[in-house]
Amino acid sequence: METNTKTRIVFVPTPHNPTGALLSADEIMILVREVPSNVLLLWDEAYYEFGRHAGGPETLPLFKLRKGPWFCTRTFSKAYGLAGIRVGYGIASSSDIAGAIRRCRPNYSVNAVALAGAVAALNASEHSENLLAHIARERDRLVSFLEQLGCQPLKSCANFVAVKTPVAADHLAAALERSNIHLMSFHWEGTNGALRITIGDAGATDAVSVALKLALQSC
Ligand SMILES: *Cc1c(COP(=O)(O)O)cnc(C)c1O
């Protein structure tokens, strides 16, 4: 854990975007203990629900063991599919930290319709469970297609898969764009780069697999 006297915030997304990697309880505890207590430890848990479904730790009891300040952010944009209504929440180690965040947040940032949507989403636990199970199933199916195509998918605990490709990832992304499949490609030192594929319905898994196969054949 490298910090110096100028470090103010250590920012940790888990599960991580764009790799989908999830920290274990032991790894979280290393940060909880070793980030100096004059540094804010900020946990970005945008994909928390997927991490839990994949067997990840319940994180709040671990965060609470920290002596120094921490803040964790969660969103209704991902597991609850409510990105269009802009609602999320944070949990702070103290009212001082919560107050500091409140002061730099825009006024009325969450409207009444968004709040009603968030509450309805939290109460629809059966729907959420089904959705998380569906994502995990399609993620497994996509991973095995990708392996068959000679790609190297990373183990993901989120609603997307990052995959190292046997040819330049940005060329593949451009080819898929022509089939109306929009993927993010990113640079990865010493490799051909990687694609980040978001999980959708079963038809989307099939479509991306077929399009990728064709694109790889024409490269
Ligand atoms: C989506 C996402 C967020 C939060 O998204 P909002 O839609 O603004 O709530 C935060 N961090 C990461 C890594 C994300 O992928």
The ligand as an SDF file (V2000), in Angstrom:
LIG
                    3D

 15 15  0  0  0  0  0  0  0  0999 V2000
  -21.7670    3.1080  -12.7270 C   0  0  0  0  0  0  0  0  0  0  0  0
  -20.6690    3.4010  -11.8040 C   0  0  0  0  0  0  0  0  0  0  0  0
  -20.7960    4.3270  -10.7780 C   0  0  0  0  0  0  0  0  0  0  0  0
  -22.0240    5.1270  -10.4260 C   0  0  0  0  0  0  0  0  0  0  0  0
  -22.8970    5.3720  -11.4320 O   0  0  0  0  0  0  0  0  0  0  0  0
  -24.1390    6.3570  -11.2700 P   0  0  0  0  0  0  0  0  0  0  0  0
  -25.0120    5.9780  -12.4100 O   0  0  0  0  0  0  0  0  0  0  0  0
  -23.5850    7.7380  -11.3900 O   0  0  0  0  0  0  0  0  0  0  0  0
  -24.7560    6.0910   -9.9430 O   0  0  0  0  0  0  0  0  0  0  0  0
  -19.7210    4.5220   -9.9350 C   0  0  0  0  0  0  0  0  0  0  0  0
  -18.5790    3.8570  -10.1060 N   0  0  0  0  0  0  0  0  0  0  0  0
  -18.4140    2.9500  -11.0850 C   0  0  0  0  0  0  0  0  0  0  0  0
  -17.1070    2.2240  -11.1770 C   0  0  0  0  0  0  0  0  0  0  0  0
  -19.4430    2.6930  -11.9800 C   0  0  0  0  0  0  0  0  0  0  0  0
  -19.2600    1.7920  -12.9460 O   0  0  0  0  0  0  0  0  0  0  0  0
  1  2  1  0
  2  3  1  0
  2 14  2  0
  3  4  1  0
  3 10  2  0
  4  5  1  0
  5  6  1  0
  6  7  2  0
  6  8  1  0
  6  9  1  0
 10 11  1  0
 11 12  2  0
 12 13  1  0
 12 14  1  0
 14 15  1  0
M  END
$$$$
